[in-house]
Amino acid sequence: MSAKSNLTETITFDVFKAEIIEDYKIAITSRECSLLGRREVLTGKAKFGIFGGGKELPQIAWAKAFKKGDFRSGYYRDQTFMMAIGELTIEQFFAGLYAHTDIEHDPMSAGRQMGGHFATHSLDENYNWKNLTNQKNSSSDLSPTASQMPRLLGLAQASKVYKSLKNFDSSNFSKMGNEVAWGTIGNASTSEGIFFETINAAGVLQVPMVVSVWDDEYGISVHAKHQTTKENISKILNGFQRNEEDNGYEILKVKGWDYVDLINCYEKAGEIARNEHVPVLIHVEELTQPQGHSTSGSHERYKSTERLNWEKNNDCNIKFRNWIIENDISSEDDIIKIEKDIKSRVKAGKIKAWNDFINPNKNSSRELIDLLKQASSISARKDFIEKEIQKLESIKEPIKKDVLSIARNSLKYLIYDNHISKDKLVNWINKYSESEQLKFSSLLYSESSKSATKIKAVEPDYEDSENLVDGRIILRDNFDAIFKNYPESLIFGQDSGAIGDVNQGLEGLQDKYGSVRIADAGIREATIIGQGIGMAMRGLRPIAEIQYLDYLMYALQIISDDLSTLHYRTFGKQKAPMIIRTRGHRLEGIWHSGSQMGGILNLIRGIFVLVPRNMTKAAGFYNTMLESDQPALIVECLNGYRLKEKKPNNLGLFKTPVGVVEVVKSGTDITIVSYGSTLRLVEHAAVDLHEIGINAEVIDVQSLIPFDIEQRISKSIRKTSRILIVDEDVPGGASAYILTEILKQAGSYENLDSAPALLTAKDHRPAYGSDGDYFSKPSKNDIFEKAYEILHESNPMQYPKLR
Ligand SMILES: Cc1ncc(C[n+]2csc(CCOP(=O)(O)OP(=O)(O)O)c2C)c(N)n1
């Protein structure tokens, strides 16, 4: 470690010394938190701990280069960085560990994420954007390793977009695109595909992104020799290094215990990314993990004695300490004093955090005991209730579950009682469970005034318009209006740019709005979504295009793990109102079948799933979602782009409401529910049914999530008393979801005279070609026969057996 640094030339030695001591204090505060945190888990106060021990020093250097407006997208080792930028206190660290459900105590997630997952607040109490350029930002962490990478790309790209954006007030988000997005990842997690996908994409896009690889040679117990070719990530990424001829990366290497080199390295990385918009990879080597990977095991099991000794001697905090003393920055005595003081501060912080966490539960417990005593005094089953009281009294530090489960258990002893103390207890249980449930289940979707469910329908206006056009023209011209009305909107995807998408829904728009806003992207679905998430988190309105619904699978992990949980896992403190545009339904062949809807619906709760049956409906959904503040997946019908539709006059303005079904044909004998391209087949089948005297009511679901908020389907069942759900997905897929939603509606089950029927595709992926489609997915004939069968069963005289 060399004390010679350009740092010393610019500030006085005293200031330099004071700053170093402050840095040392942060490093050992963080370490002490890790040590005590582990103990909290081992003694049962917290469930699980994963800490930043052994990675303190590079994070302190990084924090110096991190400026207001910048974003972090990192992982569970970054507590020291969060402390260094002033976004994590000792109390908050422990509140996170205990899973405190109050956002004031655990600002990272209000107890929804395990400790070690960090976030700052981008939104105020009304869910409006704060000024992100006035604060240091951290996007919210995820557990699946490397999942922080796709979003990192988008966070960095936002700076690039803001640099060229016109007619948009970006003052809350960017100062001329001057912000850097900083990522961190463990050496072993660089083995993930999305790491390499992100690295490649950022090299192509040339965005201000700095990725630090914290290299401690292991991924839990698995050594680098099993993880990385040549056991060295910077060595194998060498081909990405920029040179005179080619753009690329700046790749830097630094030892994780070398304070001065680390500071210089991070300063340099920040300048390159910020000033040149060139991505940087910093390989931080020779880091350690003094407490092992997590509280789940000890590293003595898999590290050799030699390695363990090496880690002891090369612990970055120890090396930093030695360097401070050797360079006369402080005496050892003074250092010892500082260390003692910090030990007691961390201990006090931990105790305070625990009391803040546990005291409300103790109060609830006392309240309940009081009510139980009152109830037991007049109950015939007094003894049983008293046992429950004793159980609760014996729990000195109860969690909410202890309190509520005992309360609910006790009620069964009071079933036949009828007195005021029972009522009081019941009221208390109802109130407590309702308020506590919200702490765990609120904010999956937007609850703001801009929630899409609050946006009213605006009908397409056809006055004096008899203009029949291909569906794709309506989409194209509506997108034109969108890009004009929302200067912060942009679209990108495979073939979305120069040719205006494979179905010409964006024809000519790149010429009009430029290649930053209407852009081609590589074939890399996960990072296309990552671009969208990151840019949306910085105030842009991205539309990420996945060429075909089938290929959403590559991005499904990121959509599911990151986008769909973001608002929920930050307790509404971060949002990414992006739109995923794709096309599907009724395609042909194993990989072009266009419907894995059941899988999608189950995996992406937290995102609206909209399935318009034509392009006017689709365009209306884009208009609705852009006015809202939440993400959506919009699936256009691939076989609808060339079908004729009447062109509305109010492009960009009409809105398809979310969560509202449409009765496209009213009837009295049976309700048939479907969506997307299959709905057209249902409409044809309904005509055939009509011919033989069966009057079917046809309902287009339109919006799978949210589902029929007004409960129109149960209203229809009240009239027809029969329901057939038609879906092109496999059995148990979207049809099962639709049935579940319908059965939740008041009156739907009671009003059924026939068992609800589901008509789906076969179990297998569809075979190729028109015959493959006919024999794999429900056809018009299948729908007719199924509806007929239901009526035959209920009235065989009127409807004799068909075949
Ligand atoms: C996709 C995925 N697979 C497995 C895990 C379980 N897991 C958690 S951390 C970890 C090792 C990560 O090692 P590394 O990236 O080197 O980071 P370190 O913890 O050493 O800092 C594993 C396998 C996970 N979280 N996500």
The ligand as an ORCA input file, in Angstrom:
! r2SCAN-3c Opt
* xyz 1 1
  C     -29.693    -17.869     -8.602
  C     -29.200    -18.245     -7.241
  N     -28.632    -19.448     -7.037
  C     -28.171    -19.769     -5.813
  C     -28.269    -18.872     -4.775
  C     -27.771    -19.236     -3.376
  N     -26.561    -18.408     -3.101
  C     -26.639    -17.313     -2.359
  S     -25.211    -16.521     -2.302
  C     -24.425    -17.666     -3.222
  C     -22.955    -17.545     -3.519
  C     -22.591    -16.258     -4.126
  O     -21.200    -16.161     -4.174
  P     -20.514    -14.869     -4.723
  O     -21.206    -14.375     -5.903
  O     -19.075    -15.124     -4.896
  O     -20.755    -13.790     -3.602
  P     -20.277    -13.778     -2.093
  O     -21.433    -14.273     -1.288
  O     -19.086    -14.671     -2.001
  O     -19.958    -12.374     -1.799
  C     -25.304    -18.659     -3.597
  C     -24.935    -19.832     -4.414
  C     -28.888    -17.632     -5.045
  N     -29.051    -16.704     -4.106
  N     -29.312    -17.338     -6.271
*
